[in-house]
């Protein structure tokens, strides 16, 4: 939530000549202070995620997706003494978290908009989900990781089409 709030504050601030001038002369506005606080909360969260990931990596408890992640590769480089600091790992995680929040919310919004416009696509997708997951069923990470999500070709087509747009 903090990263989304910070992102919503950042864009107007970057477009405001007054905010830019205040920043140049070292004056911190109320919005800049709020932005700093939101980013601070987000960095603390990213730091906690990295610490948790490192602990699971050290214990050999990463799942197959985590094994294939950039963060795991960075930890491997750290073992080879390639100077990857924890601060760098947190910074990378923060950037990835910020980018994923924006990208995911944009994709979901665009998908919902396209489905609202195309009633036939909406009907076909609902039918496929009800058929495969049951009425009231949920498309959870467990379902998609178990391979059941591969039984949803129309959902995959919808997501790919929205990505294409």
MOKA-V44635 format. One record per backbone hydrogen bond with DSSP energy under -1.0 kcal/mol. NH is the residue of the N-H (numbers start at 1). CO is the residue of the C=O. E is the energy in kcal/mol with one decimal. If there is no record, write none. Layout:
((NH:CO:E) (NH:CO:E))
This chain:
((5:1:-2.5) (6:2:-2.7) (7:3:-2.4) (8:4:-2.3) (9:5:-1.6) (10:6:-2.4) (11:7:-1.6) (13:9:-1.5) (14:10:-2.5) (15:11:-1.2) (20:16:-2.2) (21:17:-2.3) (22:18:-2.6) (23:19:-2.3) (24:20:-2.0) (25:21:-1.8) (26:23:-1.0) (27:22:-3.0) (33:29:-2.3) (34:30:-2.4) (35:31:-2.6) (36:32:-2.6) (37:33:-2.3) (38:34:-2.5) (39:35:-2.7) (40:36:-2.2) (41:37:-2.1) (42:38:-2.1) (43:39:-2.7) (44:40:-2.2) (45:41:-2.0) (46:42:-2.7) (47:43:-2.6) (48:44:-2.1) (49:45:-2.3) (50:46:-2.4) (51:47:-2.6) (52:48:-2.4) (53:49:-2.6) (54:50:-3.0) (55:51:-2.3) (56:52:-2.3) (57:53:-2.7) (58:54:-2.9) (59:55:-1.7) (60:57:-1.1) (61:56:-3.4) (67:63:-2.5) (69:66:-1.4) (73:69:-1.6) (74:70:-2.4) (75:71:-2.0) (76:72:-2.1) (77:73:-2.1) (78:74:-1.9) (79:75:-1.7) (80:76:-1.2) (81:78:-1.6) (82:77:-1.9) (89:85:-2.1) (90:86:-2.6) (91:87:-2.4) (92:88:-2.6) (93:89:-2.5) (94:90:-2.6) (95:91:-2.2) (96:92:-2.7) (97:93:-2.7) (98:94:-2.7) (99:95:-2.6) (100:96:-2.4) (101:97:-2.2) (102:98:-1.8) (103:99:-2.6) (104:100:-2.7) (105:101:-2.3) (106:102:-2.1) (107:103:-2.4) (108:104:-2.6) (109:105:-2.4) (110:106:-2.5) (111:107:-2.5) (112:108:-2.6) (113:109:-2.3) (114:110:-2.5) (115:111:-2.5) (116:112:-2.2) (117:113:-1.8) (118:114:-2.1) (122:118:-2.1) (123:119:-2.5) (124:120:-2.6) (125:121:-2.5) (126:122:-2.4) (127:123:-2.3) (128:124:-2.3) (129:125:-2.6) (130:126:-2.6) (131:127:-2.5) (132:128:-2.6) (133:129:-2.8) (134:130:-1.5) (137:134:-2.3) (140:138:-1.3) (144:140:-2.2) (145:141:-2.7) (146:142:-1.5) (149:143:-1.2) (150:147:-1.4) (151:148:-1.9) (152:149:-1.4) (156:152:-2.2) (157:153:-2.2) (158:154:-2.6) (159:155:-2.6) (160:156:-2.4) (161:157:-2.5) (162:158:-2.3) (163:159:-2.3) (164:160:-2.2) (165:161:-1.7))
